Amino acid sequence: MSDHKSFIAKSPYRYRGLIGLAVLCLTLLLIVSWSLKPVIAAPLQVGIGTGGLNAFELIGRTDQNNLDFSGVGYLTYIKGLNNAQIYSNPLDPSEDTARFTYVADATLTSRAVLSDVFVIDAQGTMTIYFTPSPPNRSFNNAASFASGTPIATTSVRYQDILLVQSPNKGNATGVSEVTELSASAFTLNGQSYQFGQPGLLYRLSTVGNGTRTNLNPPISFVLLAGNAITSGGEQSFLPSLYRDSH
């Protein structure tokens, strides 16, 4: 009888020991299971220039219809990518082979004129698209530049200074304050990339030739090219690796 009482008295301690051992084994199992999950490379960040280097470059066209502006074009350089990645045919760089395009819209906010100097301010948005296999595009068909997947959205504050050279003709110089609002990963040749990151600030400078086709209401277009540098904002680069939690 005394042995039976002793067993009963010791049983709770034995149960606690077994429970503790089970918890320890479960914890070790979870740790080992997590460590065996596949390690996945995070997207490589591109389109970020440091030390005053260009982050990206572009060429395109901007149209004015009274108070509204619309712009389309393609990226000719992206920091972190080479020409073979930017164009489907790097020996024939054009709107038809460019993998990265942009579409912009803005509304006039102010206008000033001093003799032959015209200054226009506008605010709007710009979206960058990625297409692994570019379609045929035309600057006469603005919608053709919106094909593919949006990989970055931005807000834009734009100033354009136009110097009249002859009736209905002028040289245009523009500066844009570009703030990145969103960025989505895209895959090119099996590698995942991300264009910039939300909160990043760019200073985009452009030059071009402007042509006015109607006086009132003002209708005109500018053929332009330019480059952007990273001017500020968050630049906390993504980690090189992360673990799949699914």
C-alpha positions in Angstrom: 0.0 0.0 0.0 2.8 2.4 0.8 4.4 1.8 -2.6 1.1 2.6 -4.3 0.8 5.9 -2.3 4.4 6.7 -3.2 3.6 6.1 -6.9 0.5 8.3 -6.8 2.5 11.1 -5.0 5.3 11.0 -7.6 3.0 10.8 -10.7 2.3 14.6 -11.0 6.0 15.2 -11.2 6.4 12.5 -13.8 3.6 14.0 -15.9 5.2 17.4 -15.6 8.5 16.0 -16.8 6.8 14.3 -19.8 4.9 17.4 -20.7 8.1 19.5 -20.5 9.9 17.0 -22.7 7.1 17.0 -25.2 7.1 20.9 -25.4 10.9 20.8 -25.9 10.6 18.3 -28.7 7.9 20.3 -30.4 10.0 23.5 -30.1 13.0 21.8 -31.7 10.8 20.4 -34.4 9.4 23.8 -35.3 12.9 25.3 -35.3 14.2 22.6 -37.6 11.2 22.8 -39.8 11.6 26.6 -40.2 15.3 26.2 -41.0 14.5 23.7 -43.8 12.1 26.1 -45.6 13.4 27.3 -48.9 15.4 30.5 -48.9 14.1 32.8 -51.6 16.0 35.7 -53.0 14.3 39.1 -52.5 13.9 41.3 -55.6 17.0 43.2 -56.7 16.4 46.9 -56.6 17.1 48.8 -59.7 16.5 52.4 -60.8 18.2 54.0 -57.7 21.1 56.3 -58.4 23.5 57.2 -55.6 26.2 59.9 -55.4 24.6 62.0 -58.1 24.6 59.1 -60.6 21.6 58.8 -63.0 18.8 56.5 -61.7 17.1 56.3 -65.1 16.9 58.1 -68.4 14.0 58.4 -70.9 12.8 59.7 -74.2 9.2 60.6 -75.1 6.5 63.1 -76.0 4.3 65.4 -74.0 1.0 66.8 -75.4 -0.9 69.8 -74.1 -4.6 70.2 -74.7 -5.6 73.4 -72.9 -5.2 72.7 -69.2 -4.4 69.0 -69.6 -1.0 67.4 -70.2 -0.3 63.8 -71.2 3.1 62.2 -71.7 4.3 58.8 -73.0 7.7 57.4 -73.8 10.2 54.7 -72.8 13.2 54.3 -70.5 16.6 54.2 -72.3 18.6 53.5 -69.1 17.9 52.0 -65.7 20.6 51.9 -63.0 21.3 48.2 -62.3 20.2 46.8 -65.8 22.0 46.5 -69.0 20.8 47.2 -72.6 20.1 43.6 -73.2 17.7 43.7 -70.3 16.2 47.1 -71.2 15.5 46.2 -74.8 14.3 43.0 -76.4 16.7 43.8 -79.2 19.6 46.0 -77.9 20.9 46.5 -81.4 17.6 48.2 -82.3 16.7 50.4 -79.4 13.3 52.0 -80.0 9.8 52.3 -78.7 9.1 48.9 -80.3 11.8 47.0 -78.4 11.7 48.9 -75.1 10.6 46.7 -72.1 10.1 49.7 -69.9 7.6 52.5 -70.8 5.9 55.4 -68.9 2.6 57.1 -69.1 2.0 60.5 -67.4 -0.9 62.8 -66.9 -1.0 66.3 -65.3 -3.1 69.4 -65.0 -1.9 73.0 -65.3 -1.5 74.8 -61.9 0.1 78.1 -63.1 1.3 79.9 -66.1 3.6 82.9 -66.5 4.8 84.8 -69.6 7.6 87.3 -70.0 8.1 88.3 -73.6 9.4 85.1 -75.3 9.7 83.1 -72.1 6.8 80.9 -71.1 6.7 79.1 -67.7 4.2 76.4 -67.0 3.7 74.4 -63.8 1.6 71.2 -63.6 0.9 68.4 -61.2 -0.1 64.8 -61.9 1.1 61.2 -61.9 3.4 58.9 -63.8 3.3 55.1 -64.1 6.1 52.9 -65.3 5.3 49.7 -67.1 7.2 46.5 -67.8 6.7 44.2 -70.8 8.9 41.2 -71.3 8.0 41.0 -75.0 7.3 44.5 -76.3 4.5 45.0 -78.8 4.6 47.4 -81.7 4.2 50.9 -80.4 3.6 54.4 -81.9 3.8 57.9 -80.5 0.6 58.4 -82.4 -1.1 55.8 -80.2 -0.5 56.8 -76.6 -2.3 53.7 -75.3 0.3 51.4 -76.8 2.8 52.6 -74.1 0.4 51.4 -71.3 0.8 47.8 -72.3 2.3 45.4 -69.8 2.4 45.4 -66.0 2.6 48.6 -63.9 5.7 48.3 -61.7 5.9 51.8 -60.2 3.6 54.7 -59.6 4.6 58.2 -58.8 3.3 61.7 -58.2 4.8 64.5 -60.2 5.2 68.2 -59.8 6.5 69.6 -63.1 7.9 73.0 -64.3 8.5 73.6 -68.0 10.3 76.7 -69.3 9.9 77.3 -73.0 12.0 79.8 -75.0 10.3 80.9 -78.2 12.6 80.6 -81.2 10.2 81.2 -84.0 6.4 81.5 -84.4 4.9 78.3 -82.8 8.3 76.8 -82.1 10.4 76.8 -78.9 13.0 75.1 -76.8 11.6 73.4 -73.7 13.5 72.7 -70.5 11.7 70.9 -67.7 12.3 69.9 -64.1 10.1 67.4 -62.3 9.8 66.5 -58.6 9.0 62.9 -58.7 7.8 60.9 -55.6 7.5 57.2 -55.8 4.2 56.0 -54.4 4.3 52.2 -55.0 6.6 49.5 -56.4 5.8 46.0 -57.6 8.3 43.2 -58.2 8.7 42.0 -61.8 10.6 39.0 -63.3 13.1 39.3 -66.1 15.0 36.2 -67.3 14.2 34.3 -64.1 15.4 37.1 -61.8 13.0 39.2 -59.6 13.5 43.0 -59.6 11.9 46.0 -58.1 12.1 49.5 -59.6 12.9 51.9 -56.8 10.8 51.9 -53.6 7.9 53.8 -52.1 9.0 57.2 -50.6 11.9 57.6 -52.9 12.4 61.1 -54.4 13.7 61.7 -57.9 14.7 65.0 -59.7 13.9 64.5 -63.4 15.4 67.0 -65.9 14.3 67.1 -69.5 15.0 69.1 -72.7 13.2 69.2 -76.0 11.6 71.0 -78.8 8.1 72.4 -78.5 5.5 72.9 -81.3 2.2 74.8 -80.9 -0.5 73.6 -83.3 -3.4 75.8 -81.9 -3.4 79.2 -80.2 -6.7 79.3 -78.4 -7.2 77.0 -76.6 -3.5 76.2 -76.5 -2.6 72.8 -78.1 1.0 71.8 -78.4 3.5 69.0 -78.1 7.1 68.6 -77.0 9.5 65.9 -78.1 11.9 65.4 -75.2 14.6 63.4 -73.5 15.9 63.5 -69.9 17.4 61.9 -66.9 16.6 61.4 -63.2 18.7 61.3 -60.1 17.7 60.1 -56.7 17.3 63.2 -54.6 16.1 61.9 -51.3 13.5 59.9 -49.4 13.9 56.4 -47.9 16.7 54.4 -49.4 16.6 51.3 -47.1 17.7 48.7 -49.5 15.9 45.4 -49.4 17.6 42.4 -47.7 19.2 40.0 -50.2 17.4 37.0 -48.8 14.1 36.1 -47.0 12.4 32.9 -46.0 9.2 31.6 -47.4 6.7 31.7 -44.6 4.1 29.7 -46.4 
